[in-house]
Structure formats: C-alpha cells, structure tokens
Amino acid sequence: MNETRAQIAKRLASEYNLAGYSLKVRRIRKEMMLKRHAHFTSMVRGTHTLEEFFTCHGQILRLYGIDVYFVKTDIGIQGICIHISLGFNEYEKYYIVETIDGLKISPIVSWQNEVCANEDWNIFSMGNNDISWKVDEDMNRLYGICLLYTSPSPRD
C-alpha cells in the first residue's frame, strides 16, 4: 500500500496520540505562563515608565539569565520585551507596554510551541483545548513553522 505523506502523518498522529500530547503540553505551558505573567504584573506595579522599569528591574532579571530589552513594533508601539530561554530552543517572550492606565504586561506571549513553531498566544482568551495555529493580527506577523524531520541521506 502506497500512503501519501498526509495519510502517513494522519496515521502516526492517531497512533501516537499527538493531539493528546499537544493538549497536555499546552495546559502545562499555559499554567506556567499565567504564573509568570502574574509575577511580571506585580513587578510593574509602582513603576510608571518603561525606562523606570528597565532601571529598577532590568539588571536583576539579567542576573537570572532573562534578557530584557526595548522593542518597537512595525506600527510604532514601544515596549520592553522580557525574553526567557527555557531550554535548547524553547523560549517565552512577555511584553510590557505603556497604556493610559500605566504599565501593563501584554496578554500576548510569544513562544515556541510543542511542534517547534513560533507562536503568539493570548493566554487569557485561548482555551486549553484550542490547538490551532495563531496569528497576531495586531502586529500583522505570521511566524514560520520549523518542522523537524529526517530524510534519507544520499549516502544511505
């Protein structure tokens, strides 16, 4: 029987319960993202500007191995990115923006998901069971998917 790539992918996903694995990974990551978001939210309290936050907390975060830097988006929104490296190629990025009400941590977290794809995820509005790809329409960005696979080498 000659299976197409799509048929093979579907069969393997079913055999190895990849959808179940993906949901489990997302639930765990979302729980940690919510905890980190709450922690960063507590850090912005008492600071009024991006520069003040950077001066007060930037060095401490960098001592813990967390990158902190100023960012400017395509549409001119300025903020601070808190970039956490979690492993070999896993990361999470949290964004601090100035609003009329003061500094806020954006609910959008950029991360590398369970299939090695860069994704922006609104951790407060996305359900645990939603495993579809997301596009951050406000930033008009679409991240590419890094699919890892092995193929026969010409030497084999």
JONORLIN-V694273 format. One record per backbone hydrogen bond with DSSP energy under -0.5 kcal/mol. CO is the residue of the C=O (numbers start at 0). NH is the residue of the N-H. If there is no record, write none. Layout:
BEGIN
((CO,NH) (CO,NH))
END
This chain:
BEGIN
((0,2) (3,7) (4,8) (5,9) (6,10) (7,11) (8,12) (9,13) (10,14) (11,15) (12,17) (13,16) (16,20) (17,21) (18,22) (19,23) (20,24) (21,25) (22,26) (23,27) (24,28) (25,29) (26,30) (27,31) (28,32) (29,33) (30,34) (31,35) (32,36) (33,37) (34,38) (35,39) (36,40) (37,41) (38,42) (39,43) (40,44) (43,46) (46,102) (48,52) (49,53) (50,54) (51,55) (52,56) (52,57) (53,57) (56,60) (57,61) (58,62) (59,63) (60,63) (60,65) (61,64) (64,66) (66,82) (68,80) (70,78) (72,75) (76,72) (77,97) (78,70) (79,95) (80,68) (80,82) (81,83) (81,93) (82,66) (82,84) (83,85) (83,91) (89,85) (89,86) (90,111) (91,83) (92,109) (93,81) (94,96) (94,105) (95,79) (96,103) (98,101) (101,98) (103,96) (103,105) (106,108) (106,122) (108,120) (109,92) (110,112) (110,118) (112,115) (115,145) (116,112) (118,110) (120,108) (120,122) (121,124) (121,125) (126,129) (128,130) (134,136) (135,139) (135,140) (140,135) (143,117) (144,146) (145,147) (146,148) (152,155))
END
